[in-house]
Amino acid sequence: MVKISIVVPIAPGRNAEVLKSLKNVNYNKKDYEIIIEEGLSASTNRNNGIRKAKGEIILLLDDDAYIDKDLLKNGERFLERYKDVDIVGGPQLTPKSDDWFAHVSGYAITSYFGTQDMSKRYKKGKLSFDAGNSITSAVCFVRKKVFEKIQFNPKLFPGEDPEFYYKAKKNGFKIAYSPELTIYHKRRNTLGGFLKQFYLYGKAKINTGYLSLLFFIPSLFVLYLVSLSFLAFIHKIFLIPLILYIVIAFGAGIYEAVKNKSILGLVLIPFFYACIHISYGVGFLVGIINKLVDN
């Protein structure tokens, strides 16, 4: 009898690299199935795969993830122990085989100054039972009953994850984070890919259903930078926020570089902070404008 249905969405022409590590999983082969759904929409692929699933537990995985051999066993044990939990995910760490760019940019992503609550997705944190912002569909165990009420939104990418977890909470489902449910997930290895990632995150955020004042800060920072030459001409006091940002960015960058023993990080982590905040801020502004135009 199938206990766990593993659903992997994949874009046309891509290889499901996750299958390599699934071959070595420490779990009875009769107790799980793998469903690969190919198509242009990750949300549609997931929804289609979930409809075909025979297991009472759905494991969502990204196609380019590398999983720990005990992932399935740990996920099943967690849901057996905490029967009131409906969804549980874990961290997606940088693979050791990734290049220097992916590792150093990863240090910025895992820093609270870099990505705030999102940073919990990318490093091993503490067990939490209120974890909507700390997990993604890159690695997530979901009781099948959840999908009787909600599905992934095919119109959103990226941004489908936070919207799904927001809807889950609104429907009374409990979401947890466990550091034992670890995968290794490739980071962007070019500056263009890195900037695009956070631009799209920002652009999609306005449509996820949940907003807080924190999400507006990068956009306010972008507007401040755009108007800085004019403001500084009026009075030098307007340079103070920029100076404070630089000081904090370098302070946080030095801390992360020392913690991770990265000489490159001493210089590059503050740069990656700025890339994250500016690209996310621009994306968020574009998302707001698009929302206003559509309405």
Secondary structure, DSSP 8 states (H G I E B T S, - for coil): ---EEEEEEE-TT---THHHHHTT-SS-GGGEEEEEEESS-HHHHHHHHHHH--SSEEEEE-TTEEE-TTHHHHHHHHHHH-TT--EEE--EE--TTS-HHHHHHHHHHTSHHHHGGGGGGGS----BS--TTT--TTEEEEEGGGGGT----TT-SSSHHHHHHHHHHHTT--EEE-TTS-EEE----SHHHHHHHHHHHHHHHTTSS---GGGGHHHHHHHHHHTHHHHHHH-GGGGHHHHHHHHHHHHHHHHHHHHTT-HHHHHHHHHHHHHHHHHHHHHHHHHHHHHHHH-
